[in-house]
Amino acid sequence: MSDHIKIRPAGGTWTVRAGGAVLAETKSALELTEGNLPPVIYFPREDFAAAFLDPSDTTSSCPHKGTATYYSIVAKSGPIKDAAWSYENPLPGVEAIAGYLAFYTTKVSVEEI
């Protein structure tokens, strides 16, 4: 793992909200910090309401984590494009985030309750 990436249990209960609905709630979140960037909370996929996820064609590549696949969220108010991402096959050292989803906090609300 790159020395500038740290992954640890986030602790507490975390939620994802969009369009007024709670889409995820977990006590098993992970917090990933990368360099000086703000921490990102990763949610276990099984704690997210899968019916609200729509796979996207968007991908991105990180030299430290690998290839990310993106998902849009199907909300009552309409789709929220590429609101979530996941590293299905993360690079060695960051395997802990495999099967987890992270969310753009500019598109949905991610909060500890």
TAZIDA-V458005 format. One record per pair of residues at least 12 apart in sequence whose ideal C-beta (glycine too) atoms are under 10 Angstrom apart, sorted by the first residue. I is the first residue (numbers start at 1). J is the second residue. D is the distance in Angstrom with one decimal. If there is no record, write none. Layout:
{{I:J:D} {I:J:D}}
This chain:
{{1:64:7.7} {1:65:9.4} {1:90:9.7} {1:91:8.2} {1:92:7.4} {1:93:2.6} {1:94:5.6} {1:95:8.9} {1:96:9.3} {2:34:7.9} {2:35:8.8} {2:62:9.6} {2:63:8.2} {2:64:4.2} {2:65:8.6} {2:91:8.7} {2:93:6.9} {2:94:8.0} {3:35:9.6} {3:64:9.8} {3:93:9.7} {4:33:8.5} {4:34:6.0} {4:35:4.4} {4:36:8.6} {4:37:9.2} {4:64:7.6} {5:32:6.6} {5:33:7.2} {5:34:5.0} {5:35:7.9} {5:37:9.8} {5:62:9.6} {5:64:5.7} {5:65:7.4} {5:91:9.9} {5:93:7.5} {5:94:6.2} {5:97:9.7} {6:31:8.2} {6:32:7.2} {6:33:4.8} {6:34:8.0} {6:35:9.8} {6:39:8.9} {7:30:5.6} {7:31:7.2} {7:32:5.1} {7:33:8.1} {7:34:9.6} {7:40:9.9} {7:42:8.1} {7:90:10.0} {7:93:9.1} {7:94:6.5} {7:95:9.3} {7:96:4.9} {7:97:6.6} {7:100:9.7} {8:30:7.0} {8:31:5.6} {8:32:8.4} {8:33:8.2} {8:39:9.4} {8:96:9.1} {9:27:9.3} {9:28:7.7} {9:29:7.4} {9:30:6.3} {9:31:7.4} {9:96:9.6} {10:26:8.7} {10:27:9.0} {10:28:8.4} {10:29:3.8} {10:30:5.9} {10:31:4.2} {10:32:9.3} {10:39:8.3} {10:40:9.9} {10:41:5.6} {10:42:8.1} {10:43:9.2} {10:112:7.6} {11:27:8.5} {11:29:8.1} {11:31:8.1} {11:112:8.3} {12:26:9.7} {12:27:7.3} {12:29:7.9} {12:112:4.7} {12:113:7.6} {13:25:6.5} {13:26:7.1} {13:27:5.2} {13:28:9.7} {13:29:8.4} {13:111:9.7} {13:112:6.8} {13:113:5.2} {14:26:5.6} {14:27:7.8} {14:28:8.9} {14:29:4.3} {14:30:9.8} {14:31:9.4} {14:41:5.7} {14:42:9.5} {14:43:6.8} {14:47:8.9} {14:110:6.9} {14:111:7.1} {14:112:5.5} {14:113:7.3} {15:29:9.6} {15:41:9.9} {15:43:9.0} {15:47:9.8} {15:108:9.9} {15:109:7.7} {15:110:7.4} {15:111:5.8} {15:112:8.0} {15:113:5.6} {16:29:9.9} {16:41:8.8} {16:43:6.5} {16:47:9.2} {16:48:7.0} {16:49:9.1} {16:52:9.3} {16:73:8.6} {16:83:9.0} {16:84:8.3} {16:101:8.3} {16:102:9.8} {16:103:5.6} {16:105:9.6} {16:108:5.6} {16:109:7.1} {16:110:5.6} {16:111:8.5} {17:75:9.9} {17:103:10.0} {17:108:6.5} {17:109:4.3} {17:110:8.2} {17:111:7.4} {18:52:7.7} {18:73:5.3} {18:74:9.3} {18:75:4.8} {18:76:8.9} {18:77:8.4} {18:80:5.9} {18:83:7.1} {18:84:9.8} {18:103:8.6} {18:107:7.5} {18:108:4.3} {18:109:7.2} {19:52:9.3} {19:73:8.1} {19:74:9.2} {19:75:3.4} {19:76:4.7} {19:77:4.6} {19:78:8.2} {19:80:7.8} {19:108:8.7} {20:75:8.4} {20:76:7.1} {20:77:8.2} {20:109:9.9} {21:49:8.3} {21:52:7.9} {21:73:9.6} {21:75:7.1} {21:76:6.9} {21:77:9.8} {22:49:8.4} {22:109:9.5} {22:113:9.5} {23:43:9.3} {23:47:9.7} {23:48:6.2} {23:49:5.2} {23:50:9.8} {23:51:9.5} {23:52:5.2} {23:53:8.7} {23:73:6.8} {23:74:9.7} {23:75:8.4} {23:83:9.6} {23:84:9.4} {23:101:9.9} {23:103:9.0} {23:108:7.5} {23:109:9.7} {24:43:5.1} {24:44:8.7} {24:45:9.3} {24:46:9.8} {24:47:5.3} {24:48:4.2} {24:49:6.8} {24:52:8.9} {24:84:9.6} {24:101:7.8} {24:103:8.5} {24:108:9.4} {24:110:8.9} {25:43:8.9} {25:47:6.6} {25:48:9.1} {25:49:9.6} {25:113:7.8} {26:41:9.2} {26:42:9.6} {26:43:5.4} {26:44:5.9} {26:46:8.8} {26:47:3.9} {26:48:8.2} {26:100:9.7} {27:44:9.7} {27:47:8.6} {28:42:9.6} {28:43:8.1} {28:44:5.1} {28:46:8.9} {28:47:6.7} {28:100:9.1} {29:41:5.1} {29:42:6.4} {29:43:5.7} {29:44:7.6} {29:47:8.3} {29:100:8.3} {29:102:9.8} {29:110:9.1} {29:112:8.6} {30:42:4.4} {30:43:8.3} {30:44:8.4} {30:96:6.2} {30:97:6.4} {30:100:6.2} {30:102:9.2} {32:65:8.4} {32:87:10.0} {32:94:7.8} {32:96:8.5} {32:97:6.4} {32:100:9.0} {32:102:7.6} {34:62:8.7} {34:64:7.1} {34:65:8.3} {34:94:9.6} {35:64:9.4} {38:105:8.6} {40:85:9.6} {40:97:9.3} {40:102:5.1} {40:103:8.5} {40:104:9.6} {40:105:8.8} {40:110:8.8} {41:100:9.3} {41:101:9.7} {41:102:6.9} {41:103:7.7} {41:105:8.8} {41:110:5.5} {41:111:9.1} {41:112:8.3} {42:85:9.7} {42:86:8.5} {42:87:9.0} {42:96:8.4} {42:97:5.3} {42:98:9.9} {42:99:9.3} {42:100:3.8} {42:101:6.7} {42:102:5.0} {42:103:9.0} {43:84:8.7} {43:86:9.7} {43:100:6.1} {43:101:5.1} {43:102:7.5} {43:103:7.6} {43:110:8.4} {44:99:6.7} {44:100:5.8} {44:101:8.0} {45:84:9.8} {45:86:7.2} {45:88:9.9} {45:98:9.6} {45:99:5.2} {45:100:6.6} {45:101:5.7} {46:99:8.0} {46:100:9.9} {47:100:9.4} {47:101:9.0} {48:71:9.3} {48:73:9.6} {48:84:8.1} {48:100:9.5} {48:101:5.8} {48:103:9.3} {49:73:9.6} {49:74:9.8} {50:71:9.8} {51:74:7.5} {52:71:9.0} {52:72:9.4} {52:73:5.4} {52:74:5.2} {52:75:7.2} {52:76:10.0} {52:80:9.4} {52:83:9.7} {52:84:9.6} {53:71:4.6} {53:72:7.7} {53:73:6.6} {53:74:7.4} {53:83:9.1} {53:84:6.9} {53:86:9.6} {53:101:7.9} {54:70:9.9} {54:71:6.3} {54:72:4.6} {54:73:7.4} {54:74:5.5} {54:79:6.8} {54:80:9.5} {54:81:9.2} {54:83:9.8} {54:84:9.9} {55:69:7.2} {55:70:7.9} {55:71:5.8} {55:72:8.0} {55:86:9.9} {56:69:7.6} {56:70:4.2} {56:71:5.9} {56:72:5.4} {56:79:9.7} {56:81:7.1} {56:82:5.4} {56:83:9.2} {56:84:9.0} {56:85:9.0} {57:69:9.3} {57:70:8.1} {57:82:9.6} {58:70:3.9} {58:71:8.9} {58:72:8.8} {58:81:8.3} {58:82:5.1} {58:85:8.3} {59:85:8.9} {60:82:9.6} {60:85:7.4} {62:85:10.0} {62:87:8.0} {62:90:9.0} {62:91:8.3} {62:94:9.2} {63:91:8.4} {64:90:9.2} {64:91:6.8} {64:93:8.2} {64:94:7.0} {65:85:9.9} {65:87:5.3} {65:90:5.4} {65:91:6.0} {65:93:9.1} {65:94:5.2} {65:97:7.2} {66:87:5.3} {66:88:8.4} {66:89:6.2} {66:90:4.8} {66:91:4.5} {66:92:9.4} {66:94:7.6} {66:95:9.9} {66:97:9.5} {66:98:9.5} {67:87:7.2} {67:88:7.9} {67:89:7.3} {67:90:8.8} {67:91:9.2} {68:84:9.7} {68:85:4.4} {68:86:6.6} {68:87:5.5} {68:88:8.6} {68:90:9.1} {68:97:9.9} {68:102:8.5} {69:84:9.4} {69:85:6.7} {69:86:5.6} {69:87:7.9} {69:88:6.0} {69:89:9.7} {70:82:4.4} {70:83:8.2} {70:84:6.9} {70:85:5.0} {70:86:8.1} {70:104:9.7} {71:83:7.0} {71:84:4.4} {71:85:7.2} {71:86:7.2} {71:101:7.2} {71:103:9.3} {72:84:8.0} {72:107:9.5} {73:103:8.3} {73:107:7.7} {73:108:6.6} {75:107:9.8} {75:108:8.6} {80:103:9.5} {80:104:8.7} {80:107:5.2} {80:108:6.6} {81:104:10.0} {81:107:8.1} {82:104:7.6} {82:107:8.0} {83:101:9.6} {83:102:9.9} {83:103:5.9} {83:104:5.6} {83:105:9.8} {83:106:9.1} {83:107:4.3} {83:108:5.5} {84:101:4.9} {84:102:6.7} {84:103:5.0} {84:104:7.6} {84:107:8.6} {84:108:7.9} {85:100:9.9} {85:101:7.2} {85:102:5.6} {85:103:8.1} {85:104:8.2} {86:98:8.4} {86:99:7.6} {86:100:6.6} {86:101:5.1} {86:102:7.3} {87:99:9.1} {87:100:7.8} {87:101:9.7} {87:102:8.7} {88:100:10.0}}
